[in-house]
Amino acid sequence: MHTILGQPSRRVVLKGTGALAAALGTLELTGRAARVPIREALPGAMNAGSSLPDIQFDIGNYIAPAQTINGVPVRFGPVYTTFLTARLLRTPTKADQRMLANALNTIEANYPFAAGGIFTFIAYGIPYFNRLPGGLNGGLVASAMPRLAANHSRYVLEEAVPSPTDVSSLNPGISKVRFNVPVQIESNDILITLRGDDYSYVADVVSWLGGSNTIAGRSIASPRFSGLLAFTASRAMFQQMGLPRFVAATHDLPFAPFIHPQSPMWMGFADQQVDGSGPAAITTFAGNASARLTTAIAGDYFDNGAIQHLSHDILDLVQFFDLDDTGTPGSDGTFTERVQYMFRSTPPPSLGNPDQFTNGGGPSFLDNTFKGTGDALTSAQGIGTPGNEHRMGHLSTLQRSSRAADGTPIHIRMDGPGFDAMDVPDGSSQPKLQFTVFVPSADFFATMRSHQASLDLAAQYNVAVTDNGLERFITATRRQNFLVPPRRHRAFPLLELT
C-alpha cells in the first residue's frame, strides 16, 4: 500500500451527520474486521493529473492484476465503495463548476488514484440536465447527448424504470415474502462514487465532502456546497473474502453458519470473475471494436462517457437459505439448489459437498461461463437440467443480451455487500446488495434487467417462481440512471458552454 505523508490513521474518528452518516456507519462497522490488501505496485498507480484515464471508471491499470482462486481467475476491486447522492438547490454557475473541479482535484492531490488511495467518479441524473438552458431537450443538451444507434430519436440517458420483478404499481402481480417495499425511482442531480481499500480513507473523503475541512490529515477547506447542493443519501459496500460471514456472525444472523467463509458476497458465490465484465471502452458511448451501440464517435463531448445505473437492494437471505423459525435450512436451501439459482442448471457448475449447508455447502469461486444467449431458453424448457426441471439461473438469464457478438460483456458490474437499515420497514439493519453498473445506454440496461427477470420465458415454459433465478430473494427499493461524463468534462458538464 502506498504511504502518504499526513494521511489519517486507520483509527480515524469517523464523523458524519444526516445523509452521510449511514455510509460512515457501515464503513466503521466492517473496517474493524477488514484488512488492507498489500497490492502489487503498478506503474500507473502514482500517475496524476492529465495522465489519468478519460474514462472515469477505467481503473484496470490502477489495481492489482487477476489472481486464480480454486482454479477461477478473479480480480478484486477496492474493498470499499461509497455512493453519495445529492440534489442541487439551485442551478450551478461557472464559478461552481470551477469549485467542483478543484474539489475533485484536491481529493486526487491528497490520495493517489489507486486501490490503496481513492478512486473518485462523478455522474449526473436527468434533473441536472433539465437545469441547463432549454433542459434535457433543449439545443445545448441535444447537440451533445449521444443517441441510440438503433433509434436516433432516443437519448442514451433515459430514466430508470421498475424491473419486471420489482414491487411497483406497474407490476400488480409482484410481491416479496419479507421485504415487500415498492421501488422508488429517485431524482438526484449528482452521484459521487468513492472507492478504496482502506475504510478510513474513504470515510475521510466522505467527511471532507460533508464539511470537515480536513483531508488526509491536512487542514484544507471543504468544498463550498452550502446553498448549492444537499446530500440526499449515502450507502457503503464492502467486498473482501470473509467479510459477509464476519458481519453475519457478529450480529448473530441466523444464516451466518451457511455463508461460505471465503465468500466476498452475501449469497456465497464470488462475483469477481475476470470474464464477467467487459473492458471499460466497450461500456462507453463511443464503444470499441466489439460493440458500438450509440451515435457517439471519438472526439464528441461525451465520447468516453457511459450510463451508470444505481440501485439499492434488500436481500432475503432467510428465504435464500430456506430457514425455518429455528434457523434450520430446508431442501430449497441446499448448495445444489442455490448454485442453480445463481448460475444455471444446464448443468449446475458444481454439486457441492456431502454437507450441503455448513460453510456454504460447496465452493464459493466458480467460473461464470458464457454458454450462449440461448442457455436460459434451454433451461426454461427443461433441456439438460437435473430431472428435466424447468428452471433458470441468474447469470444465464442475464446473458440473454449482456454480451457482444464475440462474447465480450457490454457492462462493468460494480456490486457488493452492504449492511444497513435503509428502506427496511422495521428499521433493522439487513444484508444489502449495493449495485451499480456501467453500460452504453439506459435502454441496454433496461433490456438486460428485463431478461434477467425472464418473465416471458417463465410464462411460456411454465417456470415456477421458485425456479426463476434470484428474483424472489431481492427487493430493489431505489433505482436511478446517471450519465458519467468523460474525466475532461466531469465537473458540471456543458456548463462552460452556457
Salt bridges, closest charged atoms under 4 A:
ASP54 OD2 - ARG488 NH1 2.37
ASP96 OD2 - ARG90 NH1 2.64
GLU108 OE2 - ARG487 NH1 3.20
GLU108 OE2 - ARG490 NH1 3.04
GLU158 OE2 - ARG154 NE 2.82
ASP166 OD2 - ARG479 NE 2.74
GLU186 OE1 - ARG235 NH2 3.14
GLU186 OE2 - ARG478 NH1 3.21
ASP189 OD2 - ARG131 NE 3.19
ASP197 OD2 - ARG39 NE 2.50
ASP198 OD2 - ARG10 NE 2.92
ASP271 OD2 - ARG413 NH2 3.28
ASP303 OD1 - ARG488 NH2 2.86
ASP316 OD2 - ARG178 NH1 3.23
ASP332 OD2 - ARG472 NH2 2.98
GLU337 OE1 - ARG391 NH2 2.92
ASP375 OD2 - ARG344 NE 2.72
GLU389 OE1 - ARG391 NH1 3.30
ASP415 OD2 - ARG413 NH2 3.13
ASP420 OD1 - HIS312 NE2 3.94
ASP420 OD1 - LYS432 NZ 2.34
ASP423 OD2 - HIS312 ND1 3.49
ASP423 OD2 - ARG478 NE 2.83
ASP443 OD1 - ARG154 NH2 3.14
ASP456 OD2 - ARG400 NH2 2.99
ASP467 OD1 - ARG391 NH2 2.77
GLU471 OE1 - ARG449 NH2 3.13
GLU496 OE2 - HIS489 ND1 3.96
